Amino acid sequence: AVEDVPDMTVSSVLDTAAPPRRDNFVTAGKEDVVLVGTNMGPTADNLGVVPSSTTVRVSYGRAGASTRYNATDCSITVQNTEIRCKTVEGVGVDMVWTVAITSKLLKGGVTVASTVTSSSAVTTSYQPPLVTSVTAAANPMPTKGSTKITIAGSSFGPVTASPGTVEAYYGPVGRARASYYKASGCAVTVAHQTIVCTSVEGVGAGMRFK
């Protein structure tokens, strides 16, 4: 059912760190997030009826992306103005948050469902990956490629289901990334900590990974 209610807005999405941030979410997830806005959830004031039950669903992801993350444990913590959720495992930047609130309303003895949705005016990002060490199965690497490379660090995201869904590049220090080699078959093998790739044909020394 469509109700004549004020539009819901989502003006702020922040973690609960000190100070709060929206560009530093941990890739492991399970982080508390506070969404602030207006008209978050029907009340007697904005619908003229009292909701018998309310369901809050919150998802986030890049605008236009086919895959989105579904936040967990979402609830309205301050009526009309605040929702709290937990993030899930993930990676990415510039993610838009979408809130959908569905209420079952008793009107004239009949229960009807009403859903209001809104997307955030701001975006959030997970922490960028940090490389702490790179180990090659053979060093120097053969120019023909096919050498196993293990990259250790943090904020790599969850284990990937298939090779090639993660990208890693390497090349001489001081060169632009456009001239770097793209490693083959990269995948996160230990969640958030380890990526394994294979080298490709090439030449050079003093390689740096990105």
NORBEL-V265820 format. One record per residue. PHI is phi in whole degrees, -180 to 180 (none if undefined). PSI is psi in radians with two decimals (NA if undefined). OMEGA is omega in degrees with one decimal (none if undefined). Layout:
PHI:PSI:OMEGA / PHI:PSI:OMEGA
This chain:
none:2.55:178.8 / -101:2.18:-178.7 / -109:2.58:176.5 / -86:1.52:-177.8 / -128:2.75:177.0 / -61:2.56:179.7 / -65:2.43:173.8 / -80:2.51:175.8 / -128:2.67:174.1 / -127:1.80:-171.5 / -99:-0.31:-176.3 / -148:2.42:174.0 / -136:1.98:-175.8 / -138:2.67:171.6 / -81:-3.08:-176.6 / -107:0.38:177.0 / -71:3.02:176.9 / -120:1.89:-2.2 / -79:2.78:179.1 / -62:2.52:-179.9 / -137:2.81:176.5 / -123:0.12:-177.7 / -125:0.40:-172.8 / -144:0.58:-179.3 / -68:2.42:-179.8 / -73:2.44:-176.4 / -70:-0.30:178.8 / -76:-0.21:178.9 / 75:-2.84:-179.7 / 62:0.50:-179.5 / -103:2.37:179.6 / -70:2.35:179.4 / -130:2.42:-179.9 / -113:2.14:175.9 / -107:2.23:-178.2 / -118:2.45:179.1 / -172:-2.61:179.3 / -132:2.70:176.7 / 54:0.70:178.2 / -86:1.52:177.5 / 106:2.35:-179.4 / -73:2.51:173.5 / -135:3.08:176.6 / -60:-0.48:-177.8 / -70:-0.70:-174.0 / -104:-0.06:176.4 / -123:-0.28:-178.0 / 81:0.05:178.4 / -141:2.85:179.6 / -101:2.16:179.9 / -68:2.40:177.3 / -85:-0.43:174.9 / -160:2.60:-178.8 / -135:2.33:177.0 / -117:2.26:-179.7 / -111:2.15:176.4 / -122:2.30:-178.2 / -132:2.26:176.2 / -131:2.83:179.5 / -152:2.65:-179.0 / 172:3.05:178.1 / -64:2.50:178.2 / -59:2.23:178.4 / 84:-0.09:-179.2 / -74:2.54:-179.7 / -78:-0.43:-179.4 / -106:2.28:179.0 / -130:2.71:176.0 / -93:2.48:176.9 / -104:1.96:177.8 / -64:2.72:-177.7 / -116:2.89:174.9 / 53:0.71:-178.2 / -82:2.41:176.4 / -157:2.71:175.5 / -80:2.02:-176.2 / -101:-0.45:171.3 / -130:2.01:-172.7 / -51:2.18:175.9 / 80:-0.34:-172.0 / -126:-0.23:-175.4 / -146:2.36:174.0 / -126:2.45:175.5 / -120:2.42:179.4 / -139:3.10:168.6 / -120:2.46:177.0 / -75:2.95:175.1 / -120:2.98:176.3 / -55:2.43:178.4 / 176:3.13:175.0 / -143:2.83:174.7 / 135:2.88:179.8 / -131:2.87:174.3 / 53:0.88:-177.4 / -95:2.32:178.2 / -93:2.42:179.8 / -101:2.35:179.3 / -121:2.22:-179.4 / -109:2.31:174.4 / -128:2.12:-179.2 / -117:2.07:179.5 / -112:2.24:179.3 / -124:2.45:170.5 / -95:2.10:-172.0 / -115:2.37:178.1 / -96:1.94:-178.3 / -128:2.01:178.6 / 61:0.59:179.9 / 82:0.02:-179.7 / -115:2.33:178.2 / -90:2.16:177.5 / -125:2.65:179.3 / -100:2.40:177.9 / -131:2.27:-179.9 / -123:2.29:173.8 / -120:2.47:-179.4 / -132:2.71:175.9 / -161:2.61:176.1 / -111:2.64:-174.1 / -70:2.61:175.6 / -83:-0.17:179.4 / -122:2.89:178.3 / -119:2.83:177.2 / -128:2.90:180.0 / -142:2.58:168.7 / -78:2.84:176.8 / -59:2.47:177.1 / -71:2.67:178.6 / -65:2.55:178.5 / -125:2.09:178.8 / -93:2.18:179.7 / -107:-0.46:177.8 / -159:2.67:177.2 / -133:2.25:-179.7 / -125:2.22:176.9 / -104:2.50:179.6 / -62:-0.45:174.6 / -138:2.25:-178.7 / -139:1.95:10.6 / -72:2.66:-179.9 / -76:2.43:174.9 / -59:2.48:-178.7 / -68:-0.30:-179.8 / -76:-0.14:-179.4 / 85:-2.82:176.9 / 69:0.37:176.1 / -93:2.33:178.3 / -71:2.31:-180.0 / -123:2.25:178.3 / -112:2.13:-178.8 / -110:2.15:178.8 / -108:2.61:-180.0 / 170:-2.51:-178.8 / -147:2.85:177.5 / 62:0.66:177.8 / -88:-0.17:-179.6 / 90:-3.13:-177.4 / -70:2.87:176.3 / -57:2.33:-177.6 / -89:2.49:-175.2 / -71:-0.53:-177.4 / -146:2.57:178.8 / -62:2.61:176.9 / 97:-0.12:179.7 / -86:-0.12:175.8 / -117:2.49:-179.9 / -114:2.37:174.8 / -137:2.44:-176.6 / -126:2.61:177.1 / -145:2.58:-178.8 / -175:3.02:-178.4 / -62:2.48:176.6 / -58:2.35:179.4 / 96:-0.24:178.3 / -87:2.64:175.6 / -69:2.62:-177.3 / -63:-0.42:179.4 / -60:-0.41:-179.8 / -98:0.04:-179.4 / -75:2.75:170.9 / -83:2.53:175.2 / -99:2.03:179.4 / -62:2.72:-175.1 / -103:2.56:170.5 / 59:0.64:-177.5 / -72:2.46:177.9 / -153:2.56:173.1 / -78:2.04:-177.1 / -102:-0.46:171.9 / -124:2.06:-172.5 / -49:2.19:172.7 / 70:-0.10:-171.1 / -124:-0.54:-171.8 / -137:2.32:173.1 / -121:2.38:175.9 / -118:2.28:-179.8 / -132:3.10:173.5 / -126:2.38:179.1 / -70:2.81:177.2 / -117:3.00:178.1 / -57:2.41:178.3 / 173:3.11:178.1 / -138:2.82:176.3 / 137:2.93:179.1 / -138:2.86:179.5 / 63:0.77:-175.5 / -72:2.44:176.5 / -118:2.44:-178.1 / -103:2.49:175.6 / -134:NA:none
